[in-house]
């Protein structure tokens, strides 16, 4: 193979190889982005200016929802169940290109994902058909799980479902129930007796907004809540008092509601990170445009070394997040049984890295980062929305607890014999993926497949990149720099595994703190390993519009992730930051998604979406 030096000149002359053509991989996402128009067009109802106006007034994103909704509503429902999901990485790309215009689009069009997935996982055939038909008609089903008194302590929930004649009686409070524009039902997880996870069951509540007028007092009441970000989305708090529910409203067996919800939320956690990537993409894009066009001391902002280093570090964070996400969402097909672990590590990493992108971009924008006018106004809205995503679905601490409970997966890092072949299919962007199968998801992973396969891949990389094996004319320093970072990664992984094995020796209180620290550390190391796998299994293809075999983006991403795994937040060295800056700057100028698969994006030539008559065909 050839190792390519990632200079600006090399990147400028690079062309994507045919087999990784973005149009081939994610053509539906490219088509959706084109149909939604240029987000920087001030007259586009699906653009940044419209987003800022909606955020100020707290209005629902009607035009954007109506335009993108028909494409997104069934994008997470398997084709075998009547939906439109064929490959989850394609669905993820659809969400990214739509949400980059306004993160509120996700609760506006995909608020049903948790509840609907619960029904698809455990519901009867009639219930599954019903929920798919509901989504197809553009209606919504809310997910009522959390309670104001208990937060992420879900086992302490007290909203109760008890026997009442031939049916059920529902009593209690649920809050932060997400709603789209129109709600036809809610899926409620309620206590049905006993202790532990088996004490909860799922039930469909039809027409929840009509309950107060349909039942005599006592009945149900509802109030809507707003959050600091995504102000156009609506969240409800339900108060149930002797609400009668029909017998056939139970979803799945009695006592299986918590299990079903926890499986569904694995998919939700991974999908929600598309909002983090979408927001970070737009933030970096807006900042690079500003830095390229604004002068300080008669030079563009991005010509000043400190600014370029700051932007390059932000770019490396985004590249690392994108590479990590690609592996996880493709593994929905190849390794669904480990998603309880993999989606948790991804959620930790992407919420952290996306916030870093916003912080570093804000430092370059200066005062403009807090203005609500022009492009800077879009930055401030996106930043608030991204911060809100951090707490949706699973809070940061609850997510770390979920990862920490599965740390034993890393104690014995030897991969199963079949893992290498499936790992290749996961990360090789040219490989076909097996069908998406919800029934293969499990409550807890029994093994790790990302870090476990790293040592074998590193051995192969070392054999290829040893100076004696390098092609003539290739700079050895470029390969050696990557090898040094990979050696550090290998050492960090071995150290983390050793610390996991020593956990039982610690006192209980110290063990609990150490588990959470290790969960965060292992999350970033998993992301670094994902970056390595993505490069290795696509080393003969173009990634990020770089020449095939280019290692600069990988070196920068791994270096940054190693720092973050050790809770260091330093900027990257100037050479690595410069490479990451060059990669993303080029993609921005070419109007491409900041991704390993850089699909073309809508530009000034694209007709804007208007407030009326804007739905896609």
C-alpha positions as CSV (number, residue, x, y, z in Angstrom):
1,X,0.0,0.0,0.0
2,X,1.0,3.6,-0.3
3,X,1.2,6.0,2.7
4,X,0.3,9.5,1.6
5,X,1.7,12.7,3.1
6,X,-1.3,14.9,4.0
7,X,-0.1,18.3,2.8
8,X,-2.5,21.0,1.6
9,X,-1.1,20.6,-1.9
10,X,-1.7,16.8,-1.8
11,X,-5.3,17.3,-0.5
12,X,-6.0,19.9,-3.1
13,X,-5.1,17.5,-5.9
14,X,-7.0,14.5,-4.4
15,X,-10.0,12.9,-6.0
16,X,-12.3,10.4,-4.4
17,X,-11.9,6.9,-5.7
18,X,-14.9,5.5,-7.6
19,X,-15.7,2.7,-5.2
20,X,-16.3,5.1,-2.3
21,X,-18.3,7.6,-4.3
22,X,-20.6,9.5,-1.9
23,X,-23.3,9.5,-4.5
24,X,-23.2,5.7,-4.5
25,X,-23.2,5.2,-0.7
26,X,-25.6,7.9,0.5
27,X,-27.4,9.1,-2.6
28,X,-30.7,9.5,-0.7
29,X,-29.1,11.8,1.8
30,X,-27.6,13.9,-1.0
31,X,-31.0,14.1,-2.6
32,X,-32.7,15.1,0.6
33,X,-30.1,17.9,1.3
34,X,-30.6,19.3,-2.2
35,X,-34.3,19.2,-1.9
36,X,-34.1,21.2,1.4
37,X,-32.1,23.9,-0.3
38,X,-29.1,26.0,0.8
39,X,-29.3,26.5,4.6
40,X,-27.4,29.8,4.2
41,X,-30.1,31.3,2.0
42,X,-31.9,33.8,4.2
43,X,-35.2,33.1,2.3
44,X,-35.0,29.4,2.8
45,X,-37.7,28.1,5.2
46,X,-35.3,25.2,5.9
47,X,-32.3,27.4,6.5
48,X,-30.4,29.0,9.3
49,X,-32.2,32.3,9.3
50,X,-35.5,30.6,9.7
51,X,-34.1,28.5,12.5
52,X,-32.9,31.6,14.4
53,X,-36.4,33.2,14.0
54,X,-38.1,30.1,15.3
55,X,-35.8,29.8,18.3
56,X,-36.6,33.4,19.3
57,X,-40.3,32.7,19.2
58,X,-40.3,29.1,20.2
59,X,-42.2,28.0,17.1
60,X,-42.4,24.5,15.7
61,X,-40.3,23.9,12.5
62,X,-43.3,23.4,10.3
63,X,-41.7,23.9,6.9
64,X,-38.6,21.8,7.7
65,X,-40.7,19.1,9.3
66,X,-43.2,18.9,6.4
67,X,-40.3,18.8,3.9
68,X,-38.1,16.2,5.6
69,X,-40.7,14.3,7.6
70,X,-41.9,12.0,4.7
71,X,-38.3,10.9,4.3
72,X,-37.4,10.5,8.0
73,X,-40.5,9.1,9.6
74,X,-40.0,5.6,8.5
75,X,-36.3,5.7,8.0
76,X,-35.6,3.8,11.2
77,X,-38.3,1.2,10.7
78,X,-37.0,-2.0,9.1
79,X,-38.2,-2.7,5.6
80,X,-39.4,-6.1,6.7
81,X,-41.8,-4.3,9.2
82,X,-43.2,-2.0,6.5
83,X,-40.7,0.8,6.9
84,X,-37.9,2.2,4.8
85,X,-34.8,1.2,6.7
86,X,-32.4,-0.9,4.6
87,X,-29.1,0.2,6.1
88,X,-28.8,2.2,9.3
89,X,-25.7,4.2,8.1
90,X,-27.9,5.5,5.3
91,X,-30.6,6.5,7.8
92,X,-27.9,8.2,9.9
93,X,-26.7,10.2,6.9
94,X,-30.3,11.3,6.2
95,X,-30.7,12.6,9.8
96,X,-27.3,14.4,9.6
97,X,-28.0,16.4,6.5
98,X,-31.5,17.4,7.6
99,X,-30.6,18.2,11.2
100,X,-27.7,20.4,10.3
101,X,-30.3,23.1,9.5
102,X,-32.0,22.8,12.8
103,X,-31.5,20.2,15.5
104,X,-35.2,20.6,16.5
105,X,-36.0,18.6,13.4
106,X,-35.2,15.4,15.2
107,X,-37.9,15.7,17.9
108,X,-40.1,17.2,15.2
109,X,-40.0,14.2,12.9
110,X,-38.4,11.3,14.8
111,X,-39.8,11.8,18.3
112,X,-41.6,8.5,17.9
113,X,-38.4,6.4,17.5
114,X,-38.3,5.1,21.1
115,X,-42.0,4.2,21.5
116,X,-42.3,2.9,17.9
117,X,-39.2,0.7,18.3
118,X,-40.6,-0.7,21.6
119,X,-43.7,-1.8,19.7
120,X,-41.7,-3.3,16.9
121,X,-39.6,-5.2,19.4
122,X,-42.4,-6.6,21.6
123,X,-45.8,-5.7,20.2
124,X,-48.3,-8.0,18.5
125,X,-48.5,-8.2,14.8
126,X,-51.6,-6.0,14.9
127,X,-49.8,-3.4,17.1
128,X,-46.8,-3.4,14.8
129,X,-49.0,-2.8,11.8
130,X,-50.8,-0.1,13.7
131,X,-47.7,1.9,14.7
132,X,-46.2,1.7,11.2
133,X,-49.5,3.0,9.7
134,X,-49.5,5.8,12.3
135,X,-46.0,6.9,11.3
136,X,-46.9,6.7,7.6
137,X,-49.8,9.1,8.2
138,X,-47.4,11.6,9.8
139,X,-48.8,11.2,13.3
140,X,-46.8,10.6,16.5
141,X,-46.5,8.3,19.4
142,X,-45.0,9.7,22.6
143,X,-42.7,7.8,24.9
144,X,-43.6,8.1,28.6
145,X,-40.8,6.7,30.7
146,X,-39.1,9.2,33.1
147,X,-40.7,10.7,36.2
148,X,-39.9,14.1,37.8
149,X,-39.2,12.6,41.2
150,X,-36.8,9.9,40.0
151,X,-34.9,11.1,36.9
152,X,-32.5,8.5,35.7
153,X,-33.2,6.2,38.6
154,X,-35.8,4.3,36.5
155,X,-36.2,1.4,38.9
156,X,-37.6,3.9,41.4
157,X,-40.4,4.9,39.1
158,X,-43.9,4.8,40.8
159,X,-46.4,5.4,38.0
160,X,-48.5,2.2,38.3
161,X,-50.5,0.0,36.1
162,X,-52.9,-2.2,38.1
163,X,-55.7,-4.6,37.2
164,X,-59.1,-3.1,36.9
165,X,-61.9,-5.4,35.8
166,X,-61.0,-6.8,32.4
167,X,-58.5,-4.0,31.7
168,X,-56.0,-1.8,33.5
169,X,-55.9,1.3,35.7
170,X,-53.1,3.9,35.3
171,X,-52.0,6.2,38.1
172,X,-49.0,8.4,38.4
173,X,-46.9,11.1,36.7
174,X,-44.7,11.0,33.6
175,X,-42.7,13.9,32.3
176,X,-40.6,15.1,29.4
177,X,-42.7,13.1,27.0
178,X,-41.7,14.2,23.5
179,X,-44.3,15.2,21.0
180,X,-44.3,15.8,17.3
181,X,-46.9,18.2,15.8
182,X,-49.8,15.8,16.2
183,X,-50.0,13.0,18.8
184,X,-52.2,10.0,18.4
185,X,-50.9,7.8,21.2
186,X,-48.3,7.4,24.0
187,X,-46.4,4.3,25.1
188,X,-46.2,4.3,28.9
189,X,-43.8,2.2,31.0
190,X,-45.5,1.6,34.3
191,X,-45.0,-0.4,37.5
192,X,-47.0,-3.6,37.5
193,X,-45.7,-5.3,40.6
194,X,-42.6,-6.9,42.0
195,X,-39.1,-5.6,42.1
196,X,-36.3,-4.9,39.7
197,X,-36.6,-4.5,35.9
198,X,-39.3,-7.2,35.7
199,X,-41.6,-5.0,37.8
200,X,-42.5,-2.8,34.7
201,X,-44.7,-3.3,31.7
202,X,-45.4,-1.3,28.6
203,X,-48.9,-0.1,27.6
204,X,-50.2,1.9,24.7
205,X,-52.4,4.9,25.7
206,X,-54.6,5.9,22.7
207,X,-55.4,9.6,22.2
208,X,-53.7,10.9,25.3
209,X,-54.6,14.5,24.6
210,X,-58.3,13.5,24.5
211,X,-58.3,11.7,27.9
212,X,-59.4,14.7,30.0
213,X,-62.5,15.3,27.8
214,X,-63.3,11.6,27.5
215,X,-63.2,10.5,31.1
216,X,-65.1,11.8,34.1
217,X,-62.9,13.3,36.9
218,X,-60.6,12.0,38.1
219,X,-58.8,11.4,34.8
220,X,-55.6,12.6,33.1
221,X,-54.2,16.1,32.8
222,X,-51.3,17.4,30.8
223,X,-49.0,20.4,30.7
224,X,-46.3,21.3,28.2
225,X,-42.7,22.1,29.1
226,X,-39.9,23.9,27.2
227,X,-36.2,23.1,27.4
228,X,-33.3,25.5,27.1
229,X,-32.5,24.1,23.6
230,X,-34.7,22.9,20.8
231,X,-37.3,25.5,21.9
232,X,-39.7,24.7,19.1
233,X,-40.1,21.1,20.3
234,X,-42.8,20.3,22.9
235,X,-42.4,18.1,25.9
236,X,-45.3,17.0,28.1
237,X,-45.9,16.1,31.7
238,X,-48.8,13.7,32.2
239,X,-50.7,13.3,35.4
240,X,-52.8,10.1,35.4
241,X,-55.5,9.5,38.0
242,X,-57.6,6.4,37.7
243,X,-57.2,6.3,33.9
244,X,-58.8,3.2,32.4
245,X,-56.8,1.3,29.8
246,X,-58.1,-1.5,27.7
247,X,-56.8,-5.0,28.2
248,X,-55.3,-5.4,24.7
249,X,-53.2,-2.2,25.2
250,X,-50.4,-4.2,26.9
251,X,-47.3,-4.3,24.6
252,X,-45.4,-7.6,25.0
253,X,-45.5,-9.9,28.1
254,X,-46.2,-8.6,31.5
255,X,-43.0,-7.5,33.2
256,X,-41.1,-7.0,30.0
257,X,-41.6,-3.2,29.6
258,X,-38.2,-2.1,31.1
259,X,-36.3,-4.7,29.0
260,X,-38.0,-3.6,25.8
261,X,-37.4,0.1,26.6
262,X,-33.7,-0.5,27.3
263,X,-33.2,-2.3,24.0
264,X,-35.0,0.4,22.1
265,X,-32.9,3.1,23.7
266,X,-29.7,1.5,22.4
267,X,-30.9,2.5,18.9
268,X,-32.0,5.9,20.1
269,X,-28.7,6.7,21.8
270,X,-26.8,6.0,18.6
271,X,-29.3,7.9,16.4
272,X,-29.3,10.9,18.7
273,X,-25.5,11.4,18.1
274,X,-26.4,12.3,14.5
275,X,-27.7,15.6,16.0
276,X,-24.4,16.2,17.6
277,X,-22.5,15.6,14.4
278,X,-25.0,17.8,12.5
279,X,-24.7,20.7,14.9
280,X,-20.9,20.4,15.0
281,X,-20.7,20.2,11.2
282,X,-22.7,23.5,10.8
283,X,-20.8,25.2,13.7
284,X,-17.4,24.4,12.2
285,X,-18.6,25.3,8.7
286,X,-19.9,28.7,9.8
287,X,-16.7,29.4,11.7
288,X,-14.4,28.4,8.8
289,X,-16.4,30.7,6.5
290,X,-16.0,33.5,9.0
291,X,-12.3,32.8,9.6
292,X,-11.6,32.7,5.8
293,X,-13.4,36.0,5.1
294,X,-12.7,38.2,8.2
295,X,-9.5,40.2,8.4
296,X,-7.4,40.9,11.5
297,X,-4.2,42.9,11.2
298,X,-4.8,42.8,7.4
299,X,-4.8,39.0,7.3
300,X,-7.7,36.5,7.3
301,X,-8.5,35.1,10.8
302,X,-7.5,31.6,9.7
303,X,-4.0,32.8,8.6
304,X,-3.1,33.4,12.3
305,X,-1.4,30.4,13.7
306,X,-3.2,30.3,17.0
307,X,-6.6,30.4,15.3
308,X,-5.6,27.8,12.7
309,X,-4.5,25.5,15.5
310,X,-7.7,26.0,17.4
311,X,-9.8,25.3,14.3
312,X,-7.6,22.3,13.4
313,X,-8.2,20.8,16.8
314,X,-11.9,21.3,16.5
315,X,-11.7,19.7,13.0
316,X,-9.9,16.7,14.4
317,X,-12.6,16.3,17.1
318,X,-15.3,16.3,14.4
319,X,-13.3,13.8,12.2
320,X,-12.9,11.5,15.2
321,X,-16.6,11.7,16.1
322,X,-17.6,11.0,12.5
323,X,-15.3,8.0,12.2
324,X,-16.5,6.6,15.5
325,X,-20.1,7.0,14.6
326,X,-19.8,5.3,11.2
327,X,-18.6,2.1,12.8
328,X,-21.3,2.0,15.5
329,X,-24.3,2.6,13.2
330,X,-23.1,0.1,10.6
331,X,-22.6,-2.4,13.5
332,X,-26.4,-2.2,14.1
333,X,-26.4,-4.8,11.3
334,X,-23.2,-6.8,12.1
335,X,-23.0,-6.6,16.0
336,X,-26.5,-5.8,17.3
337,X,-25.9,-7.9,20.4
338,X,-23.1,-5.5,21.6
339,X,-25.0,-2.2,21.0
340,X,-25.8,-1.8,24.7
341,X,-22.1,-1.2,25.1
342,X,-21.1,0.3,21.7
343,X,-24.0,2.9,21.6
344,X,-23.2,3.9,25.2
345,X,-19.5,4.6,24.4
346,X,-20.5,6.5,21.3
347,X,-23.0,8.7,23.2
348,X,-20.3,9.6,25.7
349,X,-17.7,10.5,23.0
350,X,-19.9,12.4,20.6
351,X,-21.6,14.6,23.2
352,X,-18.1,15.5,24.5
353,X,-16.5,16.1,21.2
354,X,-19.4,18.1,19.7
355,X,-19.3,20.4,22.7
356,X,-15.5,20.8,22.2
357,X,-16.1,21.8,18.6
358,X,-18.5,24.5,19.7
359,X,-16.2,25.7,22.4
360,X,-13.2,26.0,20.2
361,X,-15.2,27.6,17.3
362,X,-16.6,30.1,19.8
363,X,-13.1,31.1,20.9
364,X,-12.3,31.9,17.2
365,X,-15.6,33.7,16.6
366,X,-15.2,35.8,19.8
367,X,-18.1,38.1,20.6
368,X,-19.9,37.0,17.5
369,X,-20.5,33.6,19.0
370,X,-23.2,35.0,21.3
371,X,-24.9,37.3,18.8
372,X,-28.4,36.4,17.5
373,X,-27.8,38.1,14.1
374,X,-26.5,36.8,10.8
375,X,-24.6,33.6,10.7
376,X,-23.4,34.0,14.3
377,X,-27.1,33.8,15.4
378,X,-27.3,30.3,13.9
379,X,-24.1,29.3,15.8
380,X,-25.6,30.3,19.1
381,X,-28.9,28.5,18.5
382,X,-27.1,25.4,17.3
383,X,-24.9,25.5,20.4
384,X,-27.8,25.6,22.8
385,X,-29.6,22.8,20.9
386,X,-26.5,20.6,20.9
387,X,-26.1,21.1,24.7
388,X,-29.7,19.9,25.1
389,X,-29.0,16.7,23.1
390,X,-26.4,15.8,25.7
391,X,-29.2,15.2,28.2
392,X,-31.8,13.6,26.0
393,X,-32.5,9.8,26.0
394,X,-29.9,9.0,28.6
395,X,-28.2,11.6,30.8
396,X,-24.3,11.7,30.8
397,X,-24.0,10.1,34.2
398,X,-26.6,7.4,33.5
399,X,-24.9,6.6,30.3
400,X,-21.6,6.2,32.0
401,X,-23.2,3.9,34.5
402,X,-24.5,1.7,31.7
403,X,-21.0,1.5,30.2
404,X,-19.4,0.9,33.6
405,X,-21.8,-2.1,34.2
406,X,-20.3,-3.8,31.1
407,X,-16.6,-3.2,31.7
408,X,-16.1,-6.9,32.2
409,X,-16.4,-7.2,28.4
410,X,-12.9,-5.7,28.2
411,X,-11.3,-7.9,30.9
412,X,-10.6,-10.6,28.3
413,X,-10.0,-8.8,25.0
414,X,-9.6,-11.9,22.8
415,X,-12.0,-11.6,19.9
416,X,-14.2,-14.5,18.8
417,X,-13.0,-16.2,15.6
418,X,-16.0,-14.8,13.6
419,X,-15.5,-11.3,14.8
420,X,-12.7,-10.4,12.4
421,X,-14.9,-11.1,9.3
422,X,-17.8,-9.2,10.8
423,X,-15.5,-6.3,11.8
424,X,-14.3,-6.0,8.2
425,X,-17.9,-5.9,7.0
426,X,-18.6,-3.2,9.7
427,X,-15.9,-0.8,8.7
428,X,-15.3,-1.6,5.0
429,X,-17.6,1.0,3.4
430,X,-17.7,-1.1,0.3
431,X,-19.1,-4.2,2.0
432,X,-22.7,-5.3,2.1
433,X,-24.4,-5.5,5.5
434,X,-26.6,-8.2,6.8
435,X,-30.3,-7.3,7.3
436,X,-31.2,-5.2,10.3
437,X,-32.8,-7.5,12.9
438,X,-34.3,-5.9,16.0
439,X,-34.6,-9.3,17.7
440,X,-30.8,-9.7,17.9
441,X,-30.5,-6.8,20.4
442,X,-29.7,-7.8,23.9
443,X,-29.9,-6.0,27.3
444,X,-26.2,-6.3,28.0
445,X,-23.1,-7.0,25.9
446,X,-21.1,-10.2,26.7
447,X,-18.0,-9.1,24.8
448,X,-16.3,-6.2,23.2
449,X,-15.5,-6.4,19.5
450,X,-13.8,-3.0,18.8
451,X,-10.9,-2.9,21.2
452,X,-10.7,-6.7,21.3
453,X,-9.8,-6.8,17.6
454,X,-7.3,-3.9,17.8
455,X,-4.2,-5.8,18.6
456,X,-4.6,-8.0,15.4
457,X,-5.2,-4.9,13.2
458,X,-2.2,-3.1,14.8
459,X,0.0,-6.0,14.0
460,X,-1.1,-5.9,10.3
461,X,-0.6,-2.1,10.2
462,X,2.9,-2.4,11.7
463,X,3.9,-4.9,9.1
464,X,2.7,-2.6,6.3
465,X,4.1,0.7,7.7
466,X,7.5,-0.5,8.9
467,X,10.1,1.7,7.1
468,X,11.5,-1.3,5.2
469,X,8.1,-2.0,3.8
470,X,7.3,1.5,2.7
471,X,7.1,2.3,-1.0
472,X,9.8,4.3,-2.6
473,X,9.4,8.0,-2.3
474,X,7.2,7.9,0.7
475,X,8.3,10.0,3.7
476,X,9.1,7.6,6.5
477,X,8.3,10.3,9.1
478,X,4.7,10.3,8.1
479,X,4.3,6.6,8.8
480,X,6.5,6.7,11.9
481,X,4.3,9.5,13.4
482,X,1.2,7.3,12.9
483,X,3.0,4.3,14.3
484,X,4.0,6.3,17.4
485,X,0.4,7.2,18.1
486,X,-0.8,3.6,17.5
487,X,1.9,2.4,20.0
488,X,0.5,4.8,22.5
489,X,-3.0,3.6,21.8
490,X,-2.0,0.0,22.3
491,X,-0.3,0.9,25.6
492,X,-3.4,2.9,26.8
493,X,-5.7,0.0,26.0
494,X,-3.5,-2.5,27.8
495,X,-3.4,-0.2,30.8
496,X,-7.1,0.3,30.8
497,X,-7.7,-3.5,30.6
498,X,-5.4,-4.0,33.5
499,X,-7.2,-1.4,35.6
500,X,-10.5,-3.1,34.8
501,X,-9.2,-6.4,36.0
502,X,-8.1,-4.8,39.3
503,X,-11.5,-3.3,40.0
504,X,-12.6,-6.1,42.3
505,X,-9.6,-5.4,44.6
506,X,-10.8,-1.9,45.4
507,X,-13.0,-0.9,48.3
508,X,-16.7,-0.5,47.3
509,X,-16.8,3.4,47.3
510,X,-13.5,3.7,45.5
511,X,-14.5,1.0,43.0
512,X,-17.7,2.9,42.1
513,X,-15.7,6.1,41.2
514,X,-13.0,4.1,39.4
515,X,-15.7,2.3,37.3
516,X,-17.1,5.6,36.1
517,X,-13.6,7.0,35.3
518,X,-12.8,3.8,33.4
519,X,-16.1,3.9,31.5
520,X,-15.3,7.4,30.2
521,X,-11.7,6.3,29.4
522,X,-12.7,3.2,27.6
523,X,-15.3,5.1,25.6
524,X,-12.6,7.3,24.1
525,X,-10.3,4.4,23.5
526,X,-13.2,2.6,21.7
527,X,-13.6,5.6,19.5
528,X,-9.8,5.6,18.7
529,X,-9.9,1.9,17.9
530,X,-12.9,2.6,15.5
531,X,-10.8,5.3,13.7
532,X,-8.0,2.7,13.2
533,X,-10.4,0.1,11.9
534,X,-12.1,2.5,9.5
535,X,-8.7,3.5,8.0
536,X,-7.4,-0.1,7.8
537,X,-10.4,-1.6,6.1
538,X,-10.6,1.3,3.7
539,X,-6.9,2.0,3.1
540,X,-7.2,1.6,-0.6
541,X,-10.2,4.0,-0.8
542,X,-10.5,7.8,-0.4
543,X,-11.8,9.0,3.0
544,X,-12.6,12.6,3.7
545,X,-11.7,13.4,0.1
546,X,-8.1,12.5,0.9
547,X,-6.0,10.3,-1.4
548,X,-6.3,6.6,-0.6
549,X,-3.9,5.6,2.2
550,X,-3.7,9.1,3.6
551,X,-2.8,8.9,7.3
552,X,-2.9,12.5,8.4
553,X,-6.6,12.5,9.5
554,X,-6.1,9.3,11.4
555,X,-3.0,10.4,13.2
556,X,-4.8,13.6,14.3
557,X,-8.0,11.8,15.4
558,X,-6.1,9.2,17.4
559,X,-3.9,11.8,19.1
560,X,-6.9,13.8,20.1
561,X,-8.8,10.8,21.4
562,X,-5.9,9.6,23.4
563,X,-5.7,13.0,25.1
564,X,-9.4,13.0,25.9
565,X,-9.3,9.5,27.2
566,X,-6.8,10.8,29.8
567,X,-8.9,13.9,30.4
568,X,-6.4,16.2,28.7
569,X,-7.9,18.9,26.6
570,X,-4.9,20.5,25.0
571,X,-4.8,21.7,21.4
572,X,-3.2,19.4,19.0
573,X,0.4,20.0,17.8
574,X,0.6,22.4,15.0
575,X,1.3,19.9,12.2
576,X,-1.6,17.6,13.2
577,X,-3.9,20.5,13.7
578,X,-2.9,21.9,10.3
579,X,-3.7,18.6,8.6
580,X,-7.2,18.4,10.1
581,X,-7.8,22.0,9.3
582,X,-6.8,21.4,5.7
583,X,-9.1,18.4,5.4
584,X,-12.2,20.1,6.7
585,X,-11.5,23.4,5.1
586,X,-11.4,21.8,1.7
587,X,-14.6,19.9,2.3
588,X,-16.3,23.1,3.4
589,X,-15.2,25.0,0.3
590,X,-16.4,22.1,-1.9
591,X,-19.7,22.1,0.0
592,X,-19.4,18.5,1.2
593,X,-20.5,16.9,4.4
594,X,-17.6,16.8,7.0
595,X,-17.5,13.1,6.9
596,X,-15.4,10.1,5.7
597,X,-18.2,9.8,3.1
598,X,-18.4,13.5,2.1
599,X,-21.7,13.7,0.3
600,X,-22.3,16.9,-1.8
601,X,-24.4,19.5,-0.1
602,X,-26.9,22.1,-1.3
603,X,-25.3,25.4,-2.4
604,X,-26.4,28.8,-3.6
605,X,-27.7,27.4,-6.9
606,X,-30.3,25.3,-5.0
607,X,-33.8,26.6,-5.0
608,X,-35.0,27.5,-1.4
609,X,-37.9,25.8,0.3
610,X,-40.8,28.2,0.8
611,X,-43.3,28.2,3.7
612,X,-46.1,26.9,1.4
613,X,-45.9,24.0,-1.0
614,X,-42.7,22.8,0.3
615,X,-43.3,19.0,0.9
616,X,-41.0,16.7,-0.9
617,X,-42.4,14.2,-3.4
